[in-house]
C-alpha cells in the first residue's frame, strides 16, 4: 500500500505541476527579476509565497473541505460559493486568463518568427482552434500537452542552466523599494491560488476513483503531490527570476514582459532558442486555453441548470477571449492588477480559514474575515487602477502592513472578532454550545 501511495503521489504531483505551469506565467519571473536587480532573492521569496506556496495550501484547503466549493466558500454565506466560483472562472477564463494565452502566443510564439503577421489573424486562428478542440473533445490536445510540456521544461532547464553558468550580466542595484512585497503582489498575476480552489475538487475525485476514500490518506497524498509540484515550480520560476536579475545590466527594465523573456532566451541560446521556445509556448498556451474554456462551459451549464448550453457558453467565451487578446499582454496584465488585488486576498483568507477549520467553532468567522478583507482589498484595487483618492490614501496610510501589501490582514482579524461578537449578542446559547 505504501508503494502505491508513493507512486500515486508522484503521478499526482506531476499532474498538479502541469495544471499550475501555464506558459503565460513564464513572463512574470524575468520581469520581477530585472526590476529587483540585486534584490532578486527577496523578491523571489515574495513571489514564491503567492505564486507557489499559497496554491499549494489552496489544494490542501480544498482537499480538507471535501473537494467542493460549497464546503470551501459556502460558510461565508449560502450563495457565496456560487458567486466565488463564477467570479473565479470568469477571471481565469474569458476575462483574463484565456485572452492572455492568445496574446502570449502571438508575442512569444508567432511574432518573433513571423514579424509581419497581424495579431488579429493570430487571435482568430488560435481561438478558432480552441473552439474546435473544446466543442469536439478528443485525446489530441492531451497528447500535445503531454509531449510539448516536457519539451518546454527541457528547453527551460537548458536556458536556466546556461544562464546561471554563463550569465548574460550581473544583477544591478535598481533601487527597488520593498522587493519582497513587490514579488508577493506580482505573484497574484499567476492566478494560481484561484486555480487551486477550482481544480481541488478534480484532485479529490481522482483520489476517490483510485480507491482512497479516507480523508486523512487523501490529505497525505495531496500534501506529497503538492510538494513535488511546488519544487518543480520553484526551480522554473526561481531560475527565470534570477535570469531576469542578471539581465538588469543588459536590458531596459521597462521592456514588455514577453519581449524581455524572448530577449533573454535569444541572448542565451540565439535565434534557434527563440524559435523552439516559441513553438513550445504556443502549444502550451493552446492546451491551457482549451482546458480553462471547457471548465467555463461546464460550470455555467451546471449553474444555469442546462439553460445555458455548454456549446453556447464556450462559443461566447472564445469570441470574448479573442477580442480581449488583441489588446496585448501588457494591457491584459494592467487590467488584471486591480481585479486580482480585490479577489486574491479573499482567496488567500478562505484558504487559511479552511486549513484551520477544525479550530474555528463559530463559522460566522468566515463571514467576518472575508468581508473585512474585501473592505481593504477593494481599496487596493482602486489604488491599482491608478486612481488618486485622498480618502483611500488616508485609510491605507493608517492600516498596519498596508505599505507591504498586507493591509487586509488586520481588518480580516477585526472582522472575525466582530462577527463572533454579534453572534454572541444574537444567540449566546448557541455560541456556548459551539465552544462546549
LONUVO-745646 format. One line per 8 residues: for each residue x, y, z of C-alpha. Coordinates in pm, 1 decimal. Example, Ala and Ser with C-alpha at 12.3 -4.5 7.8 and 13.67 -1.06 7.14 Angstrom:
2
1230.0,-450.0,780.0  1367.0,-106.0,714.0
//
This chain:
436
0.0,0.0,0.0  286.9,237.1,85.2  442.9,179.2,-258.0  110.2,254.2,-429.5  71.0,575.0,-227.6  422.9,686.0,-323.8  363.4,617.2,-694.4  24.6,788.6,-694.9
173.6,1086.6,-509.4  438.8,1127.9,-779.3  184.4,1094.8,-1062.5  -49.2,1344.8,-896.7  242.9,1580.2,-826.3  339.6,1585.0,-1193.4  -24.4,1643.0,-1289.0  -50.1,1933.6,-1044.5
268.0,2083.1,-1183.6  122.5,2067.1,-1535.2  -201.0,2231.4,-1416.1  -21.6,2520.8,-1244.5  251.2,2556.3,-1505.2  79.8,2779.2,-1758.6  308.2,2910.5,-2030.7  167.0,3258.1,-1971.6
319.3,3256.7,-1622.7  670.8,3241.9,-1767.3  665.3,3614.4,-1840.5  641.3,3729.6,-1478.6  958.5,3596.6,-1307.1  1203.5,3758.1,-1554.7  1016.0,4088.3,-1526.7  1032.7,4078.2,-1146.8
1399.7,3986.1,-1162.4  1501.5,4271.0,-1391.5  1320.2,4523.8,-1172.9  1457.5,4382.1,-848.5  1819.6,4353.9,-968.0  2047.4,4262.0,-678.6  1741.8,4239.6,-451.5  1617.4,3944.9,-659.0
1623.7,3697.3,-369.2  1380.9,3897.0,-151.2  1151.2,3948.7,-449.5  1172.6,3576.9,-527.0  1064.3,3477.2,-174.4  762.1,3708.9,-200.2  672.0,3570.0,-542.5  711.4,3212.2,-418.1
460.7,3272.0,-138.4  173.4,3378.2,-365.0  285.5,3204.2,-684.8  373.7,2867.0,-530.2  312.4,2846.2,-154.7  -46.4,2969.0,-147.5  -157.2,2749.7,-441.4  -12.5,2450.4,-253.8
-208.2,2548.7,56.6  -511.8,2606.3,-165.3  -502.4,2247.2,-287.2  -469.4,2124.5,72.6  -753.6,2351.5,188.4  -996.0,2237.3,-80.8  -895.2,1876.3,-6.5  -968.8,1928.8,361.3
-1302.9,2085.1,267.6  -1402.9,1766.0,87.3  -1322.3,1887.5,-262.8  -1626.3,2110.5,-311.8  -1658.6,2486.9,-347.2  -1972.6,2468.3,-135.0  -1772.1,2344.0,162.6  -1479.8,2571.9,82.1
-1659.6,2907.1,32.7  -2020.9,2834.2,131.6  -1951.1,2902.6,500.5  -1933.3,3275.2,420.2  -2298.9,3283.3,313.3  -2542.2,3042.6,142.9  -2469.2,3162.6,-211.6  -2115.0,3285.8,-170.8
-1966.4,2963.5,-309.4  -2153.4,3017.2,-638.5  -2056.6,3386.1,-650.2  -1692.7,3299.8,-582.0  -1698.8,3015.8,-835.2  -1845.3,3232.0,-1112.0  -1602.0,3520.5,-1049.6  -1304.6,3282.3,-1030.2
-1390.8,3101.9,-1353.0  -1470.4,3423.5,-1543.8  -1139.2,3577.7,-1434.3  -945.7,3262.5,-1521.6  -1145.3,3224.5,-1841.5  -1267.1,3480.3,-2095.9  -1180.1,3793.0,-1898.7  -810.3,3748.2,-1823.7
-657.9,3400.1,-1822.3  -761.4,3270.1,-2164.1  -708.3,3601.0,-2352.3  -358.6,3610.0,-2203.1  -280.4,3270.0,-2357.1  -373.9,3405.4,-2701.9  -178.2,3727.0,-2654.4  124.8,3537.2,-2522.0
109.1,3303.4,-2820.9  132.0,3599.0,-3057.5  401.8,3791.1,-2869.2  626.4,3497.6,-2772.8  540.2,3225.5,-3021.3  446.7,3384.2,-3353.9  569.9,3743.8,-3373.3  940.5,3665.4,-3307.0
931.9,3420.3,-3600.3  685.5,3593.2,-3836.6  726.3,3961.9,-3763.4  478.1,4096.2,-4019.7  179.2,3881.8,-3920.4  -121.6,4060.2,-3769.5  -218.8,3985.8,-3408.2  -583.5,3980.4,-3521.4
-511.2,3695.0,-3763.2  -324.2,3500.3,-3494.5  -606.5,3560.8,-3248.0  -871.4,3436.4,-3493.0  -674.0,3121.3,-3576.6  -577.6,3049.4,-3213.4  -929.2,3082.0,-3072.8  -1093.3,2906.9,-3368.3
-867.0,2612.2,-3293.2  -953.6,2642.8,-2923.6  -1325.6,2634.9,-3004.0  -1286.0,2336.2,-3237.3  -1099.3,2135.2,-2974.6  -1338.6,2233.3,-2694.9  -1661.7,2156.6,-2882.6  -1526.4,1827.3,-3015.9
-1319.3,1689.7,-2728.1  -1055.0,1439.9,-2826.1  -733.7,1293.9,-2693.4  -527.8,1502.9,-2936.6  -494.1,1807.0,-2712.3  -398.0,1588.6,-2414.2  -130.7,1416.2,-2619.0  0.6,1752.9,-2740.1
21.9,1872.1,-2380.7  196.6,1556.9,-2262.6  453.9,1582.8,-2541.1  508.5,1959.8,-2553.2  514.6,2027.0,-2177.2  819.0,1800.9,-2121.1  989.9,1959.6,-2424.4  919.1,2306.5,-2284.4
1058.7,2202.0,-1945.4  1372.8,2056.6,-2103.7  1412.4,2378.1,-2302.8  1372.3,2589.0,-1989.5  1616.7,2368.8,-1797.3  1879.1,2426.2,-2066.5  1812.6,2802.9,-2068.0  1827.8,2829.3,-1688.1
2139.8,2612.9,-1659.4  2326.3,2806.0,-1926.7  2201.1,3138.5,-1793.3  2334.1,3058.0,-1446.4  2666.5,2906.1,-1552.3  2734.1,3174.2,-1816.6  2526.5,3476.6,-1706.6  2443.3,3745.6,-1959.1
2523.5,4013.1,-1699.7  2538.8,4094.1,-1330.0  2240.5,4197.1,-1112.6  2243.9,4572.2,-1055.4  2115.6,4786.2,-770.3  1785.9,4902.8,-921.2  1671.6,5087.9,-610.4  1351.3,4884.1,-583.3
1160.1,4965.0,-265.1  1013.5,4666.3,-76.1  1119.9,4391.2,-318.9  950.9,4126.9,-102.3  606.0,4288.7,-118.4  654.6,4359.8,-489.2  723.0,3992.5,-552.3  430.6,3896.3,-328.2
174.6,4107.7,-514.5  319.1,4018.8,-856.8  252.1,3656.7,-764.6  -118.6,3740.6,-789.9  -75.7,3750.9,-1168.4  -14.8,3376.2,-1183.8  -376.7,3339.2,-1061.8  -274.8,3000.3,-922.4
-441.5,3038.1,-581.2  -770.1,3082.6,-766.7  -678.3,2789.6,-992.6  -610.1,2569.7,-688.3  -956.9,2631.1,-544.2  -1117.6,2534.4,-875.7  -914.5,2221.3,-956.3  -904.2,2095.1,-597.2
-1231.1,1911.2,-648.5  -1086.3,1731.1,-950.2  -793.7,1611.6,-737.0  -1021.5,1474.1,-464.9  -1242.5,1293.4,-721.0  -931.9,1144.7,-880.0  -812.2,1008.5,-545.6  -1154.2,861.6,-466.4
-1154.9,687.5,-805.7  -817.0,536.1,-716.9  -968.7,391.7,-400.6  -855.1,650.0,-144.9  -1177.9,722.9,42.7  -1018.5,806.1,376.9  -979.0,1184.5,413.4  -651.1,1154.1,604.6
-498.1,947.3,325.4  -632.0,1190.2,64.5  -471.6,1479.7,252.6  -143.0,1289.5,289.8  -119.6,1213.1,-83.2  -226.7,1565.7,-176.5  42.8,1711.7,50.8  315.1,1494.9,-104.7
193.8,1573.1,-455.4  177.3,1942.5,-375.4  536.9,1945.1,-252.1  652.4,1774.3,-573.4  464.6,2031.3,-780.3  595.0,2320.9,-569.9  955.0,2200.8,-607.3  924.9,2197.0,-986.0
765.5,2541.8,-996.0  1032.0,2682.8,-762.5  1310.5,2561.2,-991.8  1147.6,2707.9,-1303.8  1024.7,3036.0,-1152.9  1335.9,3088.0,-941.6  1567.9,3023.8,-1234.3  1380.6,3260.1,-1465.3
1364.8,3530.4,-1198.3  1740.8,3508.4,-1148.4  1796.6,3529.0,-1524.9  1587.6,3843.8,-1523.8  1807.3,3985.8,-1246.8  2123.2,3914.0,-1448.7  1958.2,4097.0,-1738.2  1922.0,4416.4,-1530.9
2263.9,4525.6,-1659.6  2178.6,4439.7,-2021.1  1811.6,4517.4,-2087.5  1580.8,4805.4,-2003.5  1352.1,4747.2,-1705.6  1056.6,4894.4,-1894.5  1068.1,4628.8,-2167.5  741.5,4446.2,-2231.4
731.2,4122.3,-2032.3  706.5,3895.0,-2335.6  979.6,4084.7,-2521.9  1207.9,4056.9,-2219.6  1163.3,3679.3,-2193.7  1226.8,3634.7,-2566.5  1532.2,3864.7,-2549.0  1682.4,3671.4,-2257.3
1636.1,3339.3,-2438.8  1784.8,3489.5,-2754.1  2089.8,3612.4,-2561.2  2147.0,3269.4,-2409.9  2066.7,3031.5,-2698.4  2040.6,3253.0,-3006.4  1766.3,3254.8,-3270.5  1707.7,2879.1,-3264.7
1633.0,2903.6,-2892.1  1366.2,3165.9,-2954.1  1204.9,2951.4,-3224.6  1193.8,2633.0,-3014.4  1067.4,2824.5,-2710.2  804.4,2993.9,-2925.5  670.7,2664.6,-3059.0  654.9,2510.9,-2710.6
490.8,2816.9,-2555.7  230.6,2826.7,-2833.7  132.9,2463.3,-2780.5  131.4,2501.6,-2401.5  -89.3,2811.9,-2426.8  -331.1,2623.3,-2652.7  -368.5,2335.4,-2405.4  -428.3,2587.0,-2124.7
-683.9,2776.5,-2332.6  -874.8,2458.0,-2414.9  -873.0,2332.0,-2055.8  -995.1,2656.2,-1899.7  -1256.7,2722.6,-2168.4  -1400.8,2374.2,-2117.2  -1416.7,2441.6,-1741.2  -1604.4,2768.2,-1806.2
-1855.4,2584.6,-2024.9  -1913.0,2308.4,-1769.1  -1959.0,2547.5,-1475.4  -2206.1,2785.3,-1639.3  -2404.1,2499.2,-1788.2  -2425.8,2335.8,-1445.0  -2513.3,2656.9,-1255.7  -2785.0,2750.6,-1505.4
-2936.9,2404.2,-1483.2  -2872.8,2347.1,-1853.4  -3045.0,2669.0,-1964.8  -2708.5,2788.6,-2093.5  -2578.8,2507.9,-2311.7  -2213.7,2404.8,-2296.1  -2165.9,2482.0,-2666.1  -2317.5,2830.4,-2634.0
-2101.4,2918.6,-2334.1  -1772.3,2801.9,-2488.5  -1856.0,2975.2,-2816.7  -1925.9,3309.1,-2646.2  -1622.7,3259.3,-2422.8  -1381.7,3207.2,-2713.4  -1524.5,3506.9,-2902.9  -1481.6,3733.8,-2599.4
-1131.5,3593.9,-2535.5  -1032.4,3656.8,-2898.0  -1142.4,4020.4,-2872.9  -965.0,4087.4,-2542.0  -647.0,3907.5,-2655.6  -587.9,4175.9,-2917.9  -517.3,4443.2,-2657.5  -186.2,4267.5,-2584.3
-27.1,4102.6,-2281.9  81.2,4425.8,-2111.9  -270.2,4571.1,-2127.1  -424.6,4246.4,-2002.2  -177.9,4238.1,-1711.8  -251.8,4603.4,-1631.4  -625.3,4535.4,-1642.8  -581.6,4225.6,-1426.5
-393.1,4403.9,-1148.3  -694.0,4584.7,-989.9  -919.9,4279.1,-1018.8  -661.8,4047.3,-867.5  -587.7,4299.3,-591.4  -953.2,4262.6,-489.9  -1000.2,3887.7,-542.3  -667.4,3737.1,-438.1
-668.3,3834.4,-67.9  -1020.7,3686.7,-40.0  -896.5,3358.2,-188.5  -598.1,3361.7,49.2  -811.2,3421.0,359.4  -1050.3,3142.2,254.6  -755.8,2906.5,214.3  -619.9,2993.3,559.4
-958.3,2958.8,731.0  -1030.5,2622.3,569.1  -691.6,2487.9,673.6  -772.1,2577.2,1036.2  -1142.2,2494.5,1011.8  -1116.2,2237.3,1289.8  -1028.2,2503.7,1548.3  -1289.9,2757.1,1431.3
-1603.1,2677.6,1634.7  -1804.2,2975.6,1509.6  -1837.4,2960.8,1130.6  -1952.2,3324.2,1121.1  -1580.3,3392.6,1147.0  -1566.4,3317.5,772.6  -1818.9,3594.0,702.9  -1636.9,3849.9,914.8
-1293.6,3761.0,776.0  -1399.8,3772.4,409.8  -1592.5,4099.3,436.5  -1316.2,4255.2,645.1  -1068.3,4152.3,377.8  -1290.0,4280.7,97.6  -1318.9,4625.6,256.1  -944.9,4672.2,218.1
-883.7,4471.5,-99.2  -1135.8,4693.2,-281.3  -928.6,4995.7,-175.6  -616.9,4815.4,-300.9  -799.4,4762.0,-628.6  -877.9,5132.6,-654.0  -510.7,5215.0,-594.1  -406.6,4958.8,-854.9
-631.4,5139.1,-1103.2  -412.7,5445.1,-1054.7  -699.0,5647.9,-908.5  -570.0,5914.2,-671.8  -809.1,5940.6,-378.2  -714.9,6130.3,-60.2  -968.5,5921.9,134.5  -825.4,5591.8,11.9
-469.9,5711.6,73.4  -550.9,5825.4,427.7  -720.7,5493.9,513.9  -438.8,5287.7,368.1  -187.7,5511.7,541.1  -305.9,5412.3,889.0  -359.5,5041.0,822.1  -80.8,4820.9,958.4
122.8,4644.7,688.0  -62.1,4828.5,406.5  267.6,4958.8,266.9  381.8,4596.0,236.4  69.5,4484.8,50.2  -87.4,4315.0,354.3  -329.0,4585.1,468.6  -615.9,4333.5,463.8
-476.9,4115.6,744.7  -578.3,4329.6,1043.4  -929.2,4408.3,904.2  -977.9,4034.5,847.7  -897.8,3966.9,1214.4  -1123.8,4252.3,1326.5  -1398.4,4115.9,1100.8  -1371.5,3777.4,1273.7
-1398.9,3935.9,1618.4  -1698.7,4149.0,1518.4  -1880.7,3853.0,1359.9  -1825.2,3637.6,1670.2  -1935.9,3921.1,1899.0  -2256.7,3984.7,1701.6  -2336.2,3613.0,1703.8  -2288.8,3607.8,2079.1
-2526.5,3901.7,2123.9  -2793.0,3747.2,1898.4  -2769.1,3390.3,2020.7  -2545.3,3345.8,2324.7  -2666.8,2990.8,2400.0  -2580.7,2866.6,2051.3  -2234.9,3014.3,2077.3  -2181.9,2847.5,2416.1
-2272.5,2511.1,2262.2  -2024.7,2567.4,1976.8  -1745.6,2629.3,2225.7  -1850.1,2346.9,2457.7
//
